[in-house]
Amino acid sequence: MDEDLRARSAREVFEDHLRLAAEHRFAEDLARNVSPSCVVLERRGVFRGHDGVRELARWLEEELPGGGYTYTNKLVEGRMAFLEWTADAEGARVLDGADSFLIEQGWIVAQTIHYTVERVGGG
């Protein structure tokens, strides 16, 4: 089965990643789609491997607890994919989410992530 996963196109990996993320199946997504040696660039720094991805996911959940995500634009060309997204959570939202992905041999090997959390609601 692992050989089949590694033979997937960038589009197939990208769509699988988005599907599993929407279904809150983080551990499965990590195992299937994210290279153990991936590099993620995000405003707070450079994050490496599955531990780095877990840390970023934990922060996102803290910033947008129980958030609902909407994918507003998805593009794939060759080894590259691009995602624009928004999110709504209690007391916070994101209107400018933008991620890019480098996908090789059935793995996400590099990613950039950008988003700005805006506080909403009264207090």
N, C-alpha and C positions, 0 to 999 in steps of 0.2 A: 504493500500500500504506500509506503514512503516513497518508492520510486514514482508512483503515479502522482503524488503530491508535488514532487520536484519537477515533473514534466509539464506542469500547468503554465499557461501563459500569464503574462502580467495582469491582463484583464480578469482572468479566472481567480488569481490570488486576491486581487483588489476587491472583487465582488464577494468572495468568500469572507474576507476580513470584515467588510461592511455588514454582511448578513449576520455573522457571529457577534459582532459588536452590538447590533440592534437587538439581538436575542440575549444579550448579557451573558454570553458564553466566553468570558475572557480567557480562562485557562486553555480551552480548546483552541481559540484563536491564536494564542501565543504559540502553542505546540505545532499547529498546522501551518501558520503563515509567517511567523516572525523568526528570522534567523537568530540563533543563539549568540551570534556576534554582531547583531545589528547596531547601528549608531543612530541616535536620535538627537537632532539639534532643536532646542527649544529656548525661549527667552531666558530661562534660568541656567542654561548651560548645555553641556554635552553629556548624554546619557548612553550607557553601553549595555548591550545584552538584555536578557530577559529581566534581570534585576532592575535595570534602568527603566525599562518599559513599565514594570510593576509600580515603581516609584511614581512615574508620571501619571499612571492611571489612578493611583491612590490620591494624588493631589487634585486631579480633575474631579473625582468624586467628592472630595472635601469642598471644592469651590462651587460645584454644581450638584448638590446632593439630590439623587433621584432624578436628575435632569432628563428631559426629553430632547432628542436630537433630530434635526431635519437636515438632510443632505440636499443642498440647493444647486450644486453643480458637480458633476463627476466627469473627468476626462482621463483617457488612457492613450498613450502613444508610445509604441515600442516598449522599453523597460520602465517608462515613467508613468506615474499616475498622479492626479491632482484632485483634491476634494475641497469644496467650499461647504461650510456648514454653519448652522445656528443652533442654539440650545436655550431652553427655558427650564428654570428650576425655581423652587420657592425662594424668593428674595434675590435672585440673580439671573442674568441672561448673558448670552454671547451672540453678537450679531455679525462678527467678522472672522469666524473660524476658517482657517486655510491650512491644509496639510498637503505635503508633497511626499511621494514615495518613489524609491528606486527598488525595482523588483527584478531579481535574478534567480534562475534555477528554482523557481517555485517558492522563493522566500522574499519577504520584505527585508532588504539588507540595509536600507537607510531611509530616514524619514525626517522631514521638518514639520514642526507644529507651531502655529501661531493662533492665538485667540486673546481677546480682551474680555474679562469678566466685568460686567456692569451690575451694580447693585440696583435693585428695583423694589418698589413697595414702600410703605410708610414705616415709620418707627419712631 
